[in-house]
Every structure is written in structure tokens, then in C-alpha cells.
Amino acid sequence: MLQLNQIYKVFNQGTPDEKLALKSLELTLAKGEFVTVIGSNGAGKSTLMNMISGKLTPDAGAVIIDGKDVSPVDENVRSKMIGRVFQDPMAGTAPHMTIEENMAIAYGRTHKRGLRFGVTKSRRSYYKETLETLHLGLENRMNAKVGMLSGGERQALSLLMATFTNPKILLLDEHTAALDPSRAELVTNLTKEIVSQNNLTTLMVTHNMQQALDLGTSLIMMDKGQIIFEARGEEKKKLTVEKLLHEFQRIKGEKMLNDRAVLI
């Protein structure tokens, strides 16, 4: 479903600020595979997500989605096949618009309907039924401005909007990091449920190693623009935070003063 073939990306090439962000990166996700991504700051995680979404274009290599090379395809066109949830709960919604209007816009990404046609009686019923799956009572507040919702409610809505059109790829960019523990747990559980029910091919960046182990079918660790460790299936199930940290130290060959902070 998703292939990254020899992706190479350099920022500020030929200047004193030149930075190699991704180096010959290779990654393949099968249909329905859920991969969690960890790595220290500057490892290339955000660049990876932006490369898949189309916000960035590779200097070399190809991004292939469902058998099609989308490397030259603009981000706005690619958004029809990709759902994305950001760290900032406000980033995936229009806060000055209602819940209903936000859902109509999200629906319109994959359907040739403008906002005026999106909020019809049948569509409103569909939005309400979909909102009910969140168990947050938002189906009774469809005319509420999204900016008035709590951070957890906005992020749950963003997750729903990113997935209810059944995207080919779902990108979760530290989507629980800005939430308090109880709301983070809520959104985490919703993520697990929605991805599983819809069999979504998912890539999730997280700084929480335990979350990276608890969610998904596979795990990759990045460093300096490369994937330095990968665990899938039974191998991932056997991992613990301590084993993961030990693996990072073994690969890097460095003594860590604060091993629990190394991936943060």
C-alpha cells in the first residue's frame, strides 16, 4: 500500500546550514499495517511524514501509494488519499466553523461536493452517526464552534475527520502529545479502535515509547535520517521499553546519561 524507495532529502544544500534529513530511506507498509515511529529530535520523523503527505518533495527516490508514484503530486491532491492528524489539536480543524461544517469539508476532500451540498439532511444524519462512535456527545453539539471544544474533543474530531472517508494512508504526527493524560488515553484508545475497524494503513510518530509498543503491528526507530531498527509481529510483541533502549544504545554505541530521555 505504501512504499518509500531510496528517499533522499537535503535541506539548505550547498550552504553552511546544509542538513541531510533523509538518507536512502526504504520503507514498505502492507494494507492494514500500523507502524509506530520513534527517534530522537532531528532523526527525520517529521520529514518522513511530510514526504508522504506531499508537503515535501524528495530530492531522489519515490513515494508510492497503492502502486502509483505520487512523488510529483501536490499535497492538496494527495490529501484525497491521505488522512493526517497533527500534534496541535487546532491544526486539523477550522475553529471558527461548526462541527458539522468541519465534517462537511473533510467529506468533500474525497467527494465532488462543496460545503453547500455537504450539509444536507442525509449527510447530517451520516455525520451524527459517525460522531456517536466517539462516545463524547458531540453528535448533540453539531452546531457548536470547534474552537469551543476541549483539546481532547478537538483531537478526537480531527481523528474522526481524517479517517471517516477511508483514506489509503493515515498519518498520526504525535497526535496525543499535547493532551493531558486522561485525554491522551481517550484518543489513543479511539485510534486503536478506528484503525482496527477500518483496517487503515497507518504510520504514527510518537515520543512515548510505551505507546509505540502498545499500538500498532510494527515499530521502526529512526536516527539521522535512516531507519536503524525495525520490529514486526511477534518480535515487536516481545519488546519492552528497556529492551528498546538497550537496542538503541547497542546500535548507536553510545553511553546514555539519561536513557529514558534519549528518544525525546
Residue pairs with C-beta under 8 A, 6 or more apart in sequence:
1 29
1 30
1 31
1 32
1 33
1 65
1 66
1 168
1 169
1 201
2 27
2 28
2 29
2 52
2 64
2 65
2 168
2 169
2 201
2 203
3 27
3 28
3 29
3 62
3 63
3 64
4 25
4 26
4 27
4 28
4 48
4 51
4 52
4 61
4 62
4 63
4 64
5 26
5 61
5 62
5 63
5 64
6 24
6 25
6 26
6 60
6 61
6 62
7 22
7 24
7 25
7 26
7 51
7 58
7 60
7 61
7 62
7 63
8 22
8 23
8 24
8 25
8 58
8 59
8 60
8 61
9 20
9 21
9 22
9 47
9 51
9 56
9 58
9 59
9 225
10 18
10 19
10 20
10 21
10 59
11 17
11 18
11 19
11 21
12 18
12 19
13 59
20 224
20 225
21 44
21 47
21 225
22 44
22 47
22 48
22 51
22 58
22 225
22 226
23 224
23 225
23 226
24 61
24 226
25 44
25 48
25 61
25 225
25 226
25 227
26 227
27 35
27 220
27 227
29 35
29 169
29 201
29 203
30 201
31 199
31 201
32 199
32 200
32 201
33 201
33 202
33 217
33 218
34 195
34 200
34 201
34 202
34 204
34 215
34 216
34 217
34 218
35 202
35 203
35 204
35 216
35 217
35 218
35 219
35 220
36 204
36 205
36 206
36 211
36 212
36 213
36 215
36 216
36 218
36 219
36 220
37 45
37 48
37 203
37 204
37 205
37 206
37 212
37 219
37 220
37 221
37 222
38 45
38 205
38 206
38 207
38 209
38 212
38 219
38 220
38 221
38 222
38 244
38 263
39 45
39 221
39 222
39 223
39 263
40 223
40 262
40 263
40 264
41 264
42 224
43 222
43 223
43 224
43 225
44 222
44 224
44 225
44 226
45 205
45 222
46 173
46 205
47 56
47 225
48 203
48 205
48 222
49 84
49 171
49 173
49 203
49 205
50 56
51 57
51 58
51 63
52 63
52 82
52 169
52 171
52 203
53 75
53 78
53 79
53 82
53 84
53 171
54 70
54 73
54 74
54 75
54 76
54 77
54 78
54 79
54 82
55 75
57 71
57 72
58 71
61 71
62 69
62 71
63 69
63 70
63 71
64 70
65 78
65 81
65 82
65 168
65 169
66 81
66 168
70 78
70 81
79 109
80 109
80 110
81 167
81 168
81 169
82 167
82 168
82 169
82 170
82 171
83 161
83 162
83 163
83 165
83 167
83 169
83 170
83 171
83 200
84 92
84 162
84 170
84 171
84 172
84 173
85 92
85 155
85 158
85 159
85 162
85 170
85 171
85 172
85 173
85 175
86 92
86 158
86 173
86 174
86 175
87 173
87 174
87 175
87 177
87 178
88 178
89 151
89 152
89 154
89 155
89 158
89 178
89 179
90 147
90 154
91 158
92 154
92 155
92 158
92 161
92 162
93 102
93 146
93 154
93 157
93 158
93 161
94 101
94 102
94 105
94 146
95 145
95 146
95 147
96 145
96 146
96 147
97 105
97 145
97 146
98 142
98 143
98 144
98 145
98 146
99 127
99 131
99 138
99 141
99 142
99 143
99 144
99 146
99 149
99 157
100 119
100 124
100 127
100 142
100 143
101 115
101 119
102 146
102 157
102 161
103 118
103 127
103 130
103 131
103 160
103 161
103 164
104 115
104 118
104 119
104 123
104 127
105 115
105 118
106 161
106 162
106 164
106 165
107 113
107 118
107 123
107 127
107 164
107 165
108 114
108 115
108 118
109 165
110 165
110 167
111 165
124 142
127 142
128 139
128 142
129 139
130 160
130 164
131 138
131 139
131 142
131 160
132 139
133 160
133 194
134 156
134 157
134 160
134 190
136 153
136 156
138 144
138 149
138 153
138 156
138 157
146 154
146 157
149 157
150 183
151 178
151 179
151 180
151 183
152 179
152 180
152 182
152 183
152 184
152 186
152 187
155 175
155 176
155 178
155 179
155 183
155 187
156 186
156 187
156 190
158 175
159 172
159 175
159 187
159 190
159 191
159 194
160 194
162 170
163 170
163 194
163 195
163 198
163 200
166 198
166 200
167 200
168 201
169 201
169 202
169 203
170 195
170 200
170 201
170 202
170 203
171 202
171 203
171 204
172 191
172 202
172 203
172 204
172 205
172 206
173 205
174 205
174 206
174 207
175 187
175 191
175 204
176 183
176 184
176 187
176 188
176 191
176 206
176 208
176 211
177 184
177 206
177 207
177 208
179 187
188 211
188 214
188 215
191 204
191 215
192 215
194 200
195 202
202 216
204 212
204 215
204 216
206 212
206 215
207 263
207 264
209 241
209 244
209 245
209 263
210 241
212 219
212 244
213 219
213 236
213 239
213 240
213 241
213 244
216 236
217 232
217 233
217 236
218 230
218 231
218 232
218 233
218 236
219 230
219 231
219 232
219 236
219 239
220 227
220 229
220 230
220 231
221 227
221 228
221 229
221 230
221 244
221 247
221 248
221 263
222 228
223 251
223 252
228 248
228 251
228 252
229 247
229 248
229 251
231 239
241 260
245 256
245 259
245 260
245 262
245 263
248 256
248 262
248 263
249 255
249 256
249 259
249 262
256 262
